[in-house]
Every structure is written in C-alpha cells, then in structure tokens.
C-alpha cells in the first residue's frame, strides 16, 4: 500500500463521517419542535388571559380560523397546546427530512 492510497482512503472515510454527522434525526427535531410549538402557543394564550382577562388577544384569536375550536380562553390554551405541538412536530419533521435530502444529494 502506498502513501497516496492510504491518504485517499482516509479522505473517503472522513467524507463519509462528515456526511453522517451532517444528517439530522428528523424524529428528534420533530419532537423538539412539537414541544416548543405547543408550549409557545399555550404560554401566549395563558399570558393574554392573565394580563387582559376575557376578550383578550384579538390577533391571537385569529388562529381560530386555522385551528378548529381554538380561542383565547382556558380551554383554548389546552387546545392550543395540542395544535401547537401537532403543527410544530409536522414542521420539524418536514424541515429535518428536506435537510437530510439535501445532504444526501451533496455527495
């Protein structure tokens, strides 16, 4: 084995390792985004309820057009937790999957 062949094998191995390191676990990213999305929408709703009381958050209540049953209320905060988690999980999984496809094409 020559020094050149050892160097080429080392470079190939380094490329394979760096490609695997660049990959994202789409399921893990989905879980993280689900937790963040759910907690964010829950926290925003509860914050508005505690700050302004009933009838608060006319802008946030517009999410009811997309999330069936959601409103700025205590029940809406629980529903927002679910909807936020679902939306965050889907977005996280899609972003992770697209990222992994791009990394796969870069070989």
C-alpha positions in Angstrom: 0.0 0.0 0.0 1.4 3.4 -1.0 1.1 6.6 1.0 -1.2 8.0 -1.7 -3.7 5.2 -1.4 -3.7 5.5 2.4 -4.4 9.2 2.1 -7.2 8.7 -0.4 -8.8 6.0 1.9 -8.5 8.4 4.8 -10.2 11.2 2.8 -13.0 9.0 1.7 -13.6 7.9 5.3 -13.5 11.5 6.5 -16.1 12.4 3.9 -18.4 9.6 4.9 -18.1 10.5 8.6 -18.8 14.2 7.9 -21.8 13.4 5.8 -23.3 11.2 8.5 -22.6 13.9 11.1 -24.4 16.5 9.0 -27.6 14.4 9.0 -30.3 15.4 11.3 -32.6 13.0 13.1 -35.9 14.1 11.7 -37.9 12.4 14.5 -35.9 14.2 17.2 -36.2 17.5 15.5 -40.0 16.9 15.2 -40.3 16.2 18.9 -38.3 19.3 19.9 -40.4 21.5 17.6 -43.6 19.9 18.9 -42.7 20.7 22.5 -41.6 24.2 21.6 -44.7 24.9 19.4 -47.1 23.5 22.0 -45.6 25.4 24.9 -45.3 28.6 22.9 -49.0 28.7 21.9 -50.1 27.6 25.4 -47.9 30.2 27.1 -49.1 33.0 24.8 -52.7 32.2 25.4 -52.4 32.0 29.2 -50.3 35.2 29.3 -53.0 37.1 27.5 -55.7 35.6 29.7 -53.8 36.6 32.9 -52.9 40.0 31.6 -56.1 41.2 30.0 -58.8 38.7 31.1 -61.7 37.5 28.9 -61.9 39.0 25.4 -58.2 39.5 25.3 -55.9 38.8 22.3 -57.9 39.7 19.2 -54.9 39.0 17.0 -54.1 35.6 18.6 -57.8 34.6 18.3 -57.4 34.7 14.6 -55.7 31.4 14.8 -59.3 30.0 15.3 -59.6 30.3 11.6 -56.9 27.6 11.1 -57.2 25.6 14.3 -60.8 24.5 14.8 -62.2 25.3 18.2 -59.2 27.5 19.3 -59.9 30.7 21.1 -58.2 32.8 23.7 -59.7 31.0 26.7 -58.6 28.5 29.3 -60.0 25.7 27.1 -58.3 27.3 24.1 -55.0 27.2 25.9 -55.2 23.4 26.2 -56.4 23.1 22.6 -53.6 25.4 21.6 -51.1 23.2 23.3 -52.3 20.3 21.2 -52.5 22.2 18.0 -49.1 23.9 18.5 -47.5 20.5 19.2 -49.0 19.0 16.2 -48.0 21.8 13.9 -44.5 22.1 15.4 -44.0 18.4 15.0 -45.0 18.4 11.4 -42.9 21.4 10.6 -39.9 19.9 12.4 -40.2 16.6 10.6 -40.5 18.2 7.2 -37.5 20.5 7.8 -35.4 17.6 9.0 -36.4 15.4 6.1 -35.7 18.1 3.5 -32.4 18.9 5.1 -31.4 15.2 5.0 -32.4 15.0 1.3 -30.1 18.0 0.5 -27.2 16.5 2.4 -27.8 13.2 0.6 -27.7 15.0 -2.8 -24.4 16.7 -1.9 -22.3 13.5 -2.1 
